Amino acid sequence: MDLIDIGIYFAYILFFIAAGAMFVLPVVNALRSPKDLVKSGMALGVMAVLFIIAYAISGSELTPKWISLGLKTEFGSRMIGAGLTTFYFVFAIAIIGMIFSEISKALK
């Protein structure tokens, strides 16, 4: 076993520790403050509703270009469209939120 293998194994161990902490620490904080857990649940619900709306308005057409790139089903086309539309929704909401925040700070 050479030094590169040891480094790779060490990186794997650090990755799994970080991934575990990513799940464990929010749960520990949520148990201390249940109000934050409700807020997080509401945010996930809003994201789910946005995704459902985006899925409903997404197109399901398959062009020869998309088929040549490996997209084979209309469901896949709709999911890609829904993901992009959800991203655009969240991006617009974030921009509006930043503008509103700056204006409200300036008026105080």
Jmol script that loads the backbone (N, CA, C; Angstrom):
load data "model"
ATOM      1  N   MET A   1       0.857  -1.172   0.000  1.00  0.00           N
ATOM      2  CA  MET A   1       0.000   0.000   0.000  1.00  0.00           C
ATOM      3  C   MET A   1       0.904   1.236   0.000  1.00  0.00           C
ATOM      4  N   ASP A   2       0.721   2.060  -0.986  1.00  0.00           N
ATOM      5  CA  ASP A   2       1.564   3.237  -1.041  1.00  0.00           C
ATOM      6  C   ASP A   2       0.841   4.459  -0.481  1.00  0.00           C
ATOM      7  N   LEU A   3       1.523   5.566  -0.514  1.00  0.00           N
ATOM      8  CA  LEU A   3       1.032   6.787   0.115  1.00  0.00           C
ATOM      9  C   LEU A   3      -0.241   7.319  -0.535  1.00  0.00           C
ATOM     10  N   ILE A   4      -0.387   7.127  -1.834  1.00  0.00           N
ATOM     11  CA  ILE A   4      -1.577   7.605  -2.539  1.00  0.00           C
ATOM     12  C   ILE A   4      -2.812   6.869  -2.045  1.00  0.00           C
ATOM     13  N   ASP A   5      -2.709   5.556  -1.860  1.00  0.00           N
ATOM     14  CA  ASP A   5      -3.841   4.782  -1.345  1.00  0.00           C
ATOM     15  C   ASP A   5      -4.255   5.259   0.041  1.00  0.00           C
ATOM     16  N   ILE A   6      -3.287   5.532   0.887  1.00  0.00           N
ATOM     17  CA  ILE A   6      -3.598   6.014   2.241  1.00  0.00           C
ATOM     18  C   ILE A   6      -4.323   7.351   2.160  1.00  0.00           C
ATOM     19  N   GLY A   7      -3.881   8.211   1.268  1.00  0.00           N
ATOM     20  CA  GLY A   7      -4.536   9.510   1.101  1.00  0.00           C
ATOM     21  C   GLY A   7      -5.967   9.371   0.611  1.00  0.00           C
ATOM     22  N   ILE A   8      -6.184   8.440  -0.314  1.00  0.00           N
ATOM     23  CA  ILE A   8      -7.542   8.225  -0.838  1.00  0.00           C
ATOM     24  C   ILE A   8      -8.455   7.679   0.252  1.00  0.00           C
ATOM     25  N   TYR A   9      -7.944   6.708   1.032  1.00  0.00           N
ATOM     26  CA  TYR A   9      -8.756   6.157   2.128  1.00  0.00           C
ATOM     27  C   TYR A   9      -9.063   7.228   3.172  1.00  0.00           C
ATOM     28  N   PHE A  10      -8.081   8.063   3.458  1.00  0.00           N
ATOM     29  CA  PHE A  10      -8.294   9.155   4.414  1.00  0.00           C
ATOM     30  C   PHE A  10      -9.349  10.132   3.888  1.00  0.00           C
ATOM     31  N   ALA A  11      -9.307  10.422   2.580  1.00  0.00           N
ATOM     32  CA  ALA A  11     -10.307  11.313   1.984  1.00  0.00           C
ATOM     33  C   ALA A  11     -11.698  10.689   2.061  1.00  0.00           C
ATOM     34  N   TYR A  12     -11.796   9.359   1.835  1.00  0.00           N
ATOM     35  CA  TYR A  12     -13.088   8.681   1.973  1.00  0.00           C
ATOM     36  C   TYR A  12     -13.615   8.783   3.393  1.00  0.00           C
ATOM     37  N   ILE A  13     -12.756   8.557   4.365  1.00  0.00           N
ATOM     38  CA  ILE A  13     -13.172   8.639   5.772  1.00  0.00           C
ATOM     39  C   ILE A  13     -13.664  10.046   6.093  1.00  0.00           C
ATOM     40  N   LEU A  14     -12.923  11.060   5.661  1.00  0.00           N
ATOM     41  CA  LEU A  14     -13.346  12.443   5.917  1.00  0.00           C
ATOM     42  C   LEU A  14     -14.663  12.759   5.220  1.00  0.00           C
ATOM     43  N   PHE A  15     -14.850  12.229   4.005  1.00  0.00           N
ATOM     44  CA  PHE A  15     -16.098  12.455   3.282  1.00  0.00           C
ATOM     45  C   PHE A  15     -17.280  11.868   4.043  1.00  0.00           C
ATOM     46  N   PHE A  16     -17.135  10.640   4.531  1.00  0.00           N
ATOM     47  CA  PHE A  16     -18.242  10.004   5.246  1.00  0.00           C
ATOM     48  C   PHE A  16     -18.510  10.682   6.588  1.00  0.00           C
ATOM     49  N   ILE A  17     -17.485  11.181   7.238  1.00  0.00           N
ATOM     50  CA  ILE A  17     -17.690  11.940   8.482  1.00  0.00           C
ATOM     51  C   ILE A  17     -18.456  13.226   8.178  1.00  0.00           C
ATOM     52  N   ALA A  18     -18.068  13.922   7.111  1.00  0.00           N
ATOM     53  CA  ALA A  18     -18.758  15.163   6.742  1.00  0.00           C
ATOM     54  C   ALA A  18     -20.198  14.891   6.332  1.00  0.00           C
ATOM     55  N   ALA A  19     -20.428  13.811   5.584  1.00  0.00           N
ATOM     56  CA  ALA A  19     -21.789  13.468   5.168  1.00  0.00           C
ATOM     57  C   ALA A  19     -22.641  13.108   6.375  1.00  0.00           C
ATOM     58  N   GLY A  20     -22.078  12.376   7.310  1.00  0.00           N
ATOM     59  CA  GLY A  20     -22.815  12.041   8.532  1.00  0.00           C
ATOM     60  C   GLY A  20     -23.137  13.276   9.348  1.00  0.00           C
ATOM     61  N   ALA A  21     -22.181  14.185   9.470  1.00  0.00           N
ATOM     62  CA  ALA A  21     -22.415  15.424  10.218  1.00  0.00           C
ATOM     63  C   ALA A  21     -23.476  16.285   9.542  1.00  0.00           C
ATOM     64  N   MET A  22     -23.540  16.195   8.210  1.00  0.00           N
ATOM     65  CA  MET A  22     -24.530  16.977   7.481  1.00  0.00           C
ATOM     66  C   MET A  22     -25.949  16.555   7.867  1.00  0.00           C
ATOM     67  N   PHE A  23     -26.134  15.296   8.230  1.00  0.00           N
ATOM     68  CA  PHE A  23     -27.453  14.821   8.628  1.00  0.00           C
ATOM     69  C   PHE A  23     -27.669  14.881  10.135  1.00  0.00           C
ATOM     70  N   VAL A  24     -26.639  14.614  10.915  1.00  0.00           N
ATOM     71  CA  VAL A  24     -26.797  14.518  12.372  1.00  0.00           C
ATOM     72  C   VAL A  24     -26.930  15.894  13.016  1.00  0.00           C
ATOM     73  N   LEU A  25     -26.099  16.846  12.640  1.00  0.00           N
ATOM     74  CA  LEU A  25     -26.110  18.147  13.301  1.00  0.00           C
ATOM     75  C   LEU A  25     -27.433  18.905  13.136  1.00  0.00           C
ATOM     76  N   PRO A  26     -28.066  18.943  11.957  1.00  0.00           N
ATOM     77  CA  PRO A  26     -29.374  19.596  11.881  1.00  0.00           C
ATOM     78  C   PRO A  26     -30.436  18.915  12.742  1.00  0.00           C
ATOM     79  N   VAL A  27     -30.364  17.592  12.874  1.00  0.00           N
ATOM     80  CA  VAL A  27     -31.330  16.890  13.726  1.00  0.00           C
ATOM     81  C   VAL A  27     -31.121  17.277  15.188  1.00  0.00           C
ATOM     82  N   VAL A  28     -29.874  17.368  15.619  1.00  0.00           N
ATOM     83  CA  VAL A  28     -29.586  17.769  16.994  1.00  0.00           C
ATOM     84  C   VAL A  28     -30.092  19.189  17.243  1.00  0.00           C
ATOM     85  N   ASN A  29     -29.850  20.102  16.301  1.00  0.00           N
ATOM     86  CA  ASN A  29     -30.341  21.472  16.458  1.00  0.00           C
ATOM     87  C   ASN A  29     -31.860  21.533  16.424  1.00  0.00           C
ATOM     88  N   ALA A  30     -32.488  20.704  15.615  1.00  0.00           N
ATOM     89  CA  ALA A  30     -33.951  20.696  15.535  1.00  0.00           C
ATOM     90  C   ALA A  30     -34.563  20.188  16.831  1.00  0.00           C
ATOM     91  N   LEU A  31     -33.917  19.244  17.484  1.00  0.00           N
ATOM     92  CA  LEU A  31     -34.439  18.749  18.752  1.00  0.00           C
ATOM     93  C   LEU A  31     -34.354  19.810  19.847  1.00  0.00           C
ATOM     94  N   ARG A  32     -33.384  20.710  19.735  1.00  0.00           N
ATOM     95  CA  ARG A  32     -33.276  21.814  20.703  1.00  0.00           C
ATOM     96  C   ARG A  32     -34.351  22.873  20.461  1.00  0.00           C
ATOM     97  N   SER A  33     -34.706  23.079  19.201  1.00  0.00           N
ATOM     98  CA  SER A  33     -35.667  24.128  18.843  1.00  0.00           C
ATOM     99  C   SER A  33     -36.658  23.584  17.812  1.00  0.00           C
ATOM    100  N   PRO A  34     -37.809  23.052  18.264  1.00  0.00           N
ATOM    101  CA  PRO A  34     -38.778  22.488  17.320  1.00  0.00           C
ATOM    102  C   PRO A  34     -39.378  23.509  16.351  1.00  0.00           C
ATOM    103  N   LYS A  35     -39.361  24.786  16.710  1.00  0.00           N
ATOM    104  CA  LYS A  35     -39.891  25.814  15.791  1.00  0.00           C
ATOM    105  C   LYS A  35     -39.093  25.842  14.487  1.00  0.00           C
ATOM    106  N   ASP A  36     -37.786  25.665  14.599  1.00  0.00           N
ATOM    107  CA  ASP A  36     -36.958  25.649  13.390  1.00  0.00           C
ATOM    108  C   ASP A  36     -37.285  24.456  12.509  1.00  0.00           C
ATOM    109  N   LEU A  37     -37.642  23.344  13.122  1.00  0.00           N
ATOM    110  CA  LEU A  37     -38.016  22.165  12.361  1.00  0.00           C
ATOM    111  C   LEU A  37     -39.298  22.421  11.567  1.00  0.00           C
ATOM    112  N   VAL A  38     -40.245  23.139  12.166  1.00  0.00           N
ATOM    113  CA  VAL A  38     -41.488  23.474  11.464  1.00  0.00           C
ATOM    114  C   VAL A  38     -41.188  24.404  10.283  1.00  0.00           C
ATOM    115  N   LYS A  39     -40.298  25.362  10.495  1.00  0.00           N
ATOM    116  CA  LYS A  39     -39.931  26.278   9.410  1.00  0.00           C
ATOM    117  C   LYS A  39     -39.270  25.519   8.261  1.00  0.00           C
ATOM    118  N   SER A  40     -38.415  24.570   8.597  1.00  0.00           N
ATOM    119  CA  SER A  40     -37.759  23.776   7.560  1.00  0.00           C
ATOM    120  C   SER A  40     -38.778  22.926   6.808  1.00  0.00           C
ATOM    121  N   GLY A  41     -39.727  22.366   7.527  1.00  0.00           N
ATOM    122  CA  GLY A  41     -40.776  21.582   6.888  1.00  0.00           C
ATOM    123  C   GLY A  41     -41.622  22.422   5.952  1.00  0.00           C
ATOM    124  N   MET A  42     -41.920  23.660   6.378  1.00  0.00           N
ATOM    125  CA  MET A  42     -42.689  24.553   5.510  1.00  0.00           C
ATOM    126  C   MET A  42     -41.892  24.889   4.249  1.00  0.00           C
ATOM    127  N   ALA A  43     -40.585  25.104   4.402  1.00  0.00           N
ATOM    128  CA  ALA A  43     -39.755  25.411   3.232  1.00  0.00           C
ATOM    129  C   ALA A  43     -39.728  24.228   2.270  1.00  0.00           C
ATOM    130  N   LEU A  44     -39.616  23.010   2.799  1.00  0.00           N
ATOM    131  CA  LEU A  44     -39.647  21.832   1.932  1.00  0.00           C
ATOM    132  C   LEU A  44     -41.001  21.692   1.243  1.00  0.00           C
ATOM    133  N   GLY A  45     -42.068  22.014   1.954  1.00  0.00           N
ATOM    134  CA  GLY A  45     -43.404  21.966   1.354  1.00  0.00           C
ATOM    135  C   GLY A  45     -43.544  22.962   0.220  1.00  0.00           C
ATOM    136  N   VAL A  46     -43.038  24.172   0.424  1.00  0.00           N
ATOM    137  CA  VAL A  46     -43.089  25.192  -0.636  1.00  0.00           C
ATOM    138  C   VAL A  46     -42.285  24.735  -1.847  1.00  0.00           C
ATOM    139  N   MET A  47     -41.110  24.135  -1.596  1.00  0.00           N
ATOM    140  CA  MET A  47     -40.303  23.636  -2.719  1.00  0.00           C
ATOM    141  C   MET A  47     -41.039  22.521  -3.466  1.00  0.00           C
ATOM    142  N   ALA A  48     -41.734  21.656  -2.736  1.00  0.00           N
ATOM    143  CA  ALA A  48     -42.492  20.584  -3.382  1.00  0.00           C
ATOM    144  C   ALA A  48     -43.616  21.151  -4.235  1.00  0.00           C
ATOM    145  N   VAL A  49     -44.303  22.166  -3.721  1.00  0.00           N
ATOM    146  CA  VAL A  49     -45.389  22.799  -4.484  1.00  0.00           C
ATOM    147  C   VAL A  49     -44.824  23.467  -5.733  1.00  0.00           C
ATOM    148  N   LEU A  50     -43.685  24.166  -5.598  1.00  0.00           N
ATOM    149  CA  LEU A  50     -43.058  24.787  -6.769  1.00  0.00           C
ATOM    150  C   LEU A  50     -42.679  23.743  -7.811  1.00  0.00           C
ATOM    151  N   PHE A  51     -42.163  22.604  -7.350  1.00  0.00           N
ATOM    152  CA  PHE A  51     -41.790  21.557  -8.299  1.00  0.00           C
ATOM    153  C   PHE A  51     -43.017  20.976  -8.994  1.00  0.00           C
ATOM    154  N   ILE A  52     -44.101  20.797  -8.256  1.00  0.00           N
ATOM    155  CA  ILE A  52     -45.331  20.263  -8.854  1.00  0.00           C
ATOM    156  C   ILE A  52     -45.870  21.227  -9.904  1.00  0.00           C
ATOM    157  N   ILE A  53     -45.844  22.521  -9.600  1.00  0.00           N
ATOM    158  CA  ILE A  53     -46.285  23.522 -10.575  1.00  0.00           C
ATOM    159  C   ILE A  53     -45.376  23.496 -11.805  1.00  0.00           C
ATOM    160  N   ALA A  54     -44.071  23.417 -11.573  1.00  0.00           N
ATOM    161  CA  ALA A  54     -43.122  23.375 -12.685  1.00  0.00           C
ATOM    162  C   ALA A  54     -43.324  22.121 -13.526  1.00  0.00           C
ATOM    163  N   TYR A  55     -43.593  20.996 -12.886  1.00  0.00           N
ATOM    164  CA  TYR A  55     -43.828  19.749 -13.622  1.00  0.00           C
ATOM    165  C   TYR A  55     -45.098  19.862 -14.462  1.00  0.00           C
ATOM    166  N   ALA A  56     -46.115  20.531 -13.918  1.00  0.00           N
ATOM    167  CA  ALA A  56     -47.384  20.662 -14.629  1.00  0.00           C
ATOM    168  C   ALA A  56     -47.242  21.521 -15.886  1.00  0.00           C
ATOM    169  N   ILE A  57     -46.362  22.520 -15.854  1.00  0.00           N
ATOM    170  CA  ILE A  57     -46.239  23.405 -17.010  1.00  0.00           C
ATOM    171  C   ILE A  57     -45.109  22.985 -17.960  1.00  0.00           C
ATOM    172  N   SER A  58     -44.355  21.960 -17.600  1.00  0.00           N
ATOM    173  CA  SER A  58     -43.238  21.525 -18.450  1.00  0.00           C
ATOM    174  C   SER A  58     -43.746  20.759 -19.668  1.00  0.00           C
ATOM    175  N   GLY A  59     -43.021  20.912 -20.744  1.00  0.00           N
ATOM    176  CA  GLY A  59     -43.350  20.184 -21.963  1.00  0.00           C
ATOM    177  C   GLY A  59     -42.739  18.793 -21.944  1.00  0.00           C
ATOM    178  N   SER A  60     -43.310  17.914 -22.766  1.00  0.00           N
ATOM    179  CA  SER A  60     -42.809  16.539 -22.790  1.00  0.00           C
ATOM    180  C   SER A  60     -42.367  16.125 -24.192  1.00  0.00           C
ATOM    181  N   GLU A  61     -42.027  17.080 -25.034  1.00  0.00           N
ATOM    182  CA  GLU A  61     -41.658  16.743 -26.401  1.00  0.00           C
ATOM    183  C   GLU A  61     -40.223  16.197 -26.452  1.00  0.00           C
ATOM    184  N   LEU A  62     -40.022  15.281 -27.353  1.00  0.00           N
ATOM    185  CA  LEU A  62     -38.704  14.696 -27.585  1.00  0.00           C
ATOM    186  C   LEU A  62     -38.282  15.027 -29.011  1.00  0.00           C
ATOM    187  N   THR A  63     -37.240  15.792 -29.148  1.00  0.00           N
ATOM    188  CA  THR A  63     -36.718  16.112 -30.476  1.00  0.00           C
ATOM    189  C   THR A  63     -35.590  15.138 -30.807  1.00  0.00           C
ATOM    190  N   PRO A  64     -35.255  15.018 -32.066  1.00  0.00           N
ATOM    191  CA  PRO A  64     -34.141  14.127 -32.423  1.00  0.00           C
ATOM    192  C   PRO A  64     -32.829  14.496 -31.720  1.00  0.00           C
ATOM    193  N   LYS A  65     -32.631  15.780 -31.460  1.00  0.00           N
ATOM    194  CA  LYS A  65     -31.418  16.208 -30.757  1.00  0.00           C
ATOM    195  C   LYS A  65     -31.380  15.616 -29.355  1.00  0.00           C
ATOM    196  N   TRP A  66     -32.497  15.690 -28.637  1.00  0.00           N
ATOM    197  CA  TRP A  66     -32.539  15.173 -27.259  1.00  0.00           C
ATOM    198  C   TRP A  66     -32.407  13.656 -27.253  1.00  0.00           C
ATOM    199  N   ILE A  67     -32.981  12.992 -28.241  1.00  0.00           N
ATOM    200  CA  ILE A  67     -32.860  11.536 -28.330  1.00  0.00           C
ATOM    201  C   ILE A  67     -31.407  11.142 -28.580  1.00  0.00           C
ATOM    202  N   SER A  68     -30.714  11.919 -29.412  1.00  0.00           N
ATOM    203  CA  SER A  68     -29.301  11.609 -29.688  1.00  0.00           C
ATOM    204  C   SER A  68     -28.423  11.836 -28.462  1.00  0.00           C
ATOM    205  N   LEU A  69     -28.873  12.684 -27.543  1.00  0.00           N
ATOM    206  CA  LEU A  69     -28.121  12.932 -26.308  1.00  0.00           C
ATOM    207  C   LEU A  69     -28.448  11.920 -25.210  1.00  0.00           C
ATOM    208  N   GLY A  70     -29.346  11.001 -25.499  1.00  0.00           N
ATOM    209  CA  GLY A  70     -29.628   9.931 -24.546  1.00  0.00           C
ATOM    210  C   GLY A  70     -30.944  10.046 -23.809  1.00  0.00           C
ATOM    211  N   LEU A  71     -31.729  11.054 -24.091  1.00  0.00           N
ATOM    212  CA  LEU A  71     -33.030  11.210 -23.446  1.00  0.00           C
ATOM    213  C   LEU A  71     -34.031  10.353 -24.209  1.00  0.00           C
ATOM    214  N   LYS A  72     -34.625   9.364 -23.528  1.00  0.00           N
ATOM    215  CA  LYS A  72     -35.429   8.388 -24.250  1.00  0.00           C
ATOM    216  C   LYS A  72     -36.912   8.434 -23.945  1.00  0.00           C
ATOM    217  N   THR A  73     -37.317   9.079 -22.857  1.00  0.00           N
ATOM    218  CA  THR A  73     -38.732   9.058 -22.493  1.00  0.00           C
ATOM    219  C   THR A  73     -39.274  10.467 -22.334  1.00  0.00           C
ATOM    220  N   GLU A  74     -40.575  10.587 -22.484  1.00  0.00           N
ATOM    221  CA  GLU A  74     -41.222  11.875 -22.268  1.00  0.00           C
ATOM    222  C   GLU A  74     -41.176  12.257 -20.790  1.00  0.00           C
ATOM    223  N   PHE A  75     -41.214  11.260 -19.907  1.00  0.00           N
ATOM    224  CA  PHE A  75     -41.106  11.532 -18.472  1.00  0.00           C
ATOM    225  C   PHE A  75     -39.772  12.196 -18.147  1.00  0.00           C
ATOM    226  N   GLY A  76     -38.691  11.706 -18.758  1.00  0.00           N
ATOM    227  CA  GLY A  76     -37.376  12.310 -18.545  1.00  0.00           C
ATOM    228  C   GLY A  76     -37.334  13.744 -19.029  1.00  0.00           C
ATOM    229  N   SER A  77     -37.966  13.994 -20.173  1.00  0.00           N
ATOM    230  CA  SER A  77     -38.023  15.347 -20.704  1.00  0.00           C
ATOM    231  C   SER A  77     -38.784  16.275 -19.761  1.00  0.00           C
ATOM    232  N   ARG A  78     -39.893  15.764 -19.233  1.00  0.00           N
ATOM    233  CA  ARG A  78     -40.686  16.566 -18.285  1.00  0.00           C
ATOM    234  C   ARG A  78     -39.931  16.827 -17.000  1.00  0.00           C
ATOM    235  N   MET A  79     -39.188  15.832 -16.513  1.00  0.00           N
ATOM    236  CA  MET A  79     -38.428  16.008 -15.271  1.00  0.00           C
ATOM    237  C   MET A  79     -37.318  17.040 -15.450  1.00  0.00           C
ATOM    238  N   ILE A  80     -36.641  17.010 -16.589  1.00  0.00           N
ATOM    239  CA  ILE A  80     -35.604  18.002 -16.855  1.00  0.00           C
ATOM    240  C   ILE A  80     -36.221  19.391 -16.933  1.00  0.00           C
ATOM    241  N   GLY A  81     -37.336  19.506 -17.640  1.00  0.00           N
ATOM    242  CA  GLY A  81     -38.022  20.797 -17.727  1.00  0.00           C
ATOM    243  C   GLY A  81     -38.500  21.271 -16.366  1.00  0.00           C
ATOM    244  N   ALA A  82     -39.014  20.358 -15.556  1.00  0.00           N
ATOM    245  CA  ALA A  82     -39.488  20.738 -14.218  1.00  0.00           C
ATOM    246  C   ALA A  82     -38.326  21.185 -13.338  1.00  0.00           C
ATOM    247  N   GLY A  83     -37.198  20.508 -13.439  1.00  0.00           N
ATOM    248  CA  GLY A  83     -36.029  20.910 -12.655  1.00  0.00           C
ATOM    249  C   GLY A  83     -35.530  22.288 -13.045  1.00  0.00           C
ATOM    250  N   LEU A  84     -35.461  22.538 -14.347  1.00  0.00           N
ATOM    251  CA  LEU A  84     -35.020  23.859 -14.803  1.00  0.00           C
ATOM    252  C   LEU A  84     -36.008  24.954 -14.404  1.00  0.00           C
ATOM    253  N   THR A  85     -37.293  24.675 -14.559  1.00  0.00           N
ATOM    254  CA  THR A  85     -38.304  25.673 -14.206  1.00  0.00           C
ATOM    255  C   THR A  85     -38.296  25.942 -12.703  1.00  0.00           C
ATOM    256  N   THR A  86     -38.126  24.900 -11.901  1.00  0.00           N
ATOM    257  CA  THR A  86     -38.029  25.094 -10.452  1.00  0.00           C
ATOM    258  C   THR A  86     -36.816  25.952 -10.117  1.00  0.00           C
ATOM    259  N   PHE A  87     -35.695  25.694 -10.783  1.00  0.00           N
ATOM    260  CA  PHE A  87     -34.506  26.512 -10.572  1.00  0.00           C
ATOM    261  C   PHE A  87     -34.789  27.973 -10.900  1.00  0.00           C
ATOM    262  N   TYR A  88     -35.466  28.222 -12.008  1.00  0.00           N
ATOM    263  CA  TYR A  88     -35.780  29.601 -12.386  1.00  0.00           C
ATOM    264  C   TYR A  88     -36.710  30.251 -11.364  1.00  0.00           C
ATOM    265  N   PHE A  89     -37.709  29.505 -10.874  1.00  0.00           N
ATOM    266  CA  PHE A  89     -38.607  30.034  -9.841  1.00  0.00           C
ATOM    267  C   PHE A  89     -37.819  30.435  -8.594  1.00  0.00           C
ATOM    268  N   VAL A  90     -36.973  29.536  -8.122  1.00  0.00           N
ATOM    269  CA  VAL A  90     -36.221  29.793  -6.890  1.00  0.00           C
ATOM    270  C   VAL A  90     -35.240  30.941  -7.100  1.00  0.00           C
ATOM    271  N   PHE A  91     -34.618  30.997  -8.268  1.00  0.00           N
ATOM    272  CA  PHE A  91     -33.697  32.083  -8.576  1.00  0.00           C
ATOM    273  C   PHE A  91     -34.418  33.434  -8.555  1.00  0.00           C
ATOM    274  N   ALA A  92     -35.592  33.499  -9.182  1.00  0.00           N
ATOM    275  CA  ALA A  92     -36.360  34.752  -9.205  1.00  0.00           C
ATOM    276  C   ALA A  92     -36.806  35.138  -7.797  1.00  0.00           C
ATOM    277  N   ILE A  93     -37.244  34.166  -7.010  1.00  0.00           N
ATOM    278  CA  ILE A  93     -37.666  34.459  -5.636  1.00  0.00           C
ATOM    279  C   ILE A  93     -36.487  34.979  -4.813  1.00  0.00           C
ATOM    280  N   ALA A  94     -35.300  34.398  -5.016  1.00  0.00           N
ATOM    281  CA  ALA A  94     -34.114  34.849  -4.290  1.00  0.00           C
ATOM    282  C   ALA A  94     -33.737  36.278  -4.670  1.00  0.00           C
ATOM    283  N   ILE A  95     -33.786  36.592  -5.961  1.00  0.00           N
ATOM    284  CA  ILE A  95     -33.458  37.950  -6.406  1.00  0.00           C
ATOM    285  C   ILE A  95     -34.455  38.948  -5.835  1.00  0.00           C
ATOM    286  N   ILE A  96     -35.738  38.621  -5.902  1.00  0.00           N
ATOM    287  CA  ILE A  96     -36.768  39.508  -5.349  1.00  0.00           C
ATOM    288  C   ILE A  96     -36.564  39.676  -3.851  1.00  0.00           C
ATOM    289  N   GLY A  97     -36.229  38.605  -3.158  1.00  0.00           N
ATOM    290  CA  GLY A  97     -35.981  38.678  -1.719  1.00  0.00           C
ATOM    291  C   GLY A  97     -34.797  39.560  -1.389  1.00  0.00           C
ATOM    292  N   MET A  98     -33.722  39.471  -2.182  1.00  0.00           N
ATOM    293  CA  MET A  98     -32.556  40.326  -1.931  1.00  0.00           C
ATOM    294  C   MET A  98     -32.891  41.792  -2.167  1.00  0.00           C
ATOM    295  N   ILE A  99     -33.619  42.075  -3.228  1.00  0.00           N
ATOM    296  CA  ILE A  99     -34.001  43.462  -3.505  1.00  0.00           C
ATOM    297  C   ILE A  99     -34.891  43.994  -2.395  1.00  0.00           C
ATOM    298  N   PHE A 100     -35.886  43.204  -1.985  1.00  0.00           N
ATOM    299  CA  PHE A 100     -36.782  43.620  -0.901  1.00  0.00           C
ATOM    300  C   PHE A 100     -36.005  43.847   0.393  1.00  0.00           C
ATOM    301  N   SER A 101     -35.058  42.982   0.695  1.00  0.00           N
ATOM    302  CA  SER A 101     -34.265  43.117   1.913  1.00  0.00           C
ATOM    303  C   SER A 101     -33.451  44.404   1.901  1.00  0.00           C
ATOM    304  N   GLU A 102     -32.822  44.714   0.779  1.00  0.00           N
ATOM    305  CA  GLU A 102     -32.014  45.929   0.693  1.00  0.00           C
ATOM    306  C   GLU A 102     -32.872  47.176   0.783  1.00  0.00           C
ATOM    307  N   ILE A 103     -34.041  47.146   0.136  1.00  0.00           N
ATOM    308  CA  ILE A 103     -34.923  48.326   0.198  1.00  0.00           C
ATOM    309  C   ILE A 103     -35.444  48.518   1.611  1.00  0.00           C
ATOM    310  N   SER A 104     -35.823  47.425   2.284  1.00  0.00           N
ATOM    311  CA  SER A 104     -36.341  47.577   3.648  1.00  0.00           C
ATOM    312  C   SER A 104     -35.254  48.023   4.604  1.00  0.00           C
ATOM    313  N   LYS A 105     -34.007  47.619   4.390  1.00  0.00           N
ATOM    314  CA  LYS A 105     -32.892  48.103   5.233  1.00  0.00           C
ATOM    315  C   LYS A 105     -32.647  49.579   4.986  1.00  0.00           C
ATOM    316  N   ALA A 106     -32.787  50.005   3.740  1.00  0.00           N
ATOM    317  CA  ALA A 106     -32.529  51.417   3.423  1.00  0.00           C
ATOM    318  C   ALA A 106     -33.606  52.316   4.001  1.00  0.00           C
ATOM    319  N   LEU A 107     -34.821  51.802   4.130  1.00  0.00           N
ATOM    320  CA  LEU A 107     -35.925  52.613   4.643  1.00  0.00           C
ATOM    321  C   LEU A 107     -35.965  52.661   6.174  1.00  0.00           C
ATOM    322  N   LYS A 108     -35.220  51.831   6.838  1.00  0.00           N
ATOM    323  CA  LYS A 108     -35.220  51.840   8.321  1.00  0.00           C
ATOM    324  C   LYS A 108     -34.314  52.865   8.890  1.00  0.00           C
TER     325      LYS A 108
END
end "model"
wireframe off; spacefill off
backbone 0.3
color backbone group
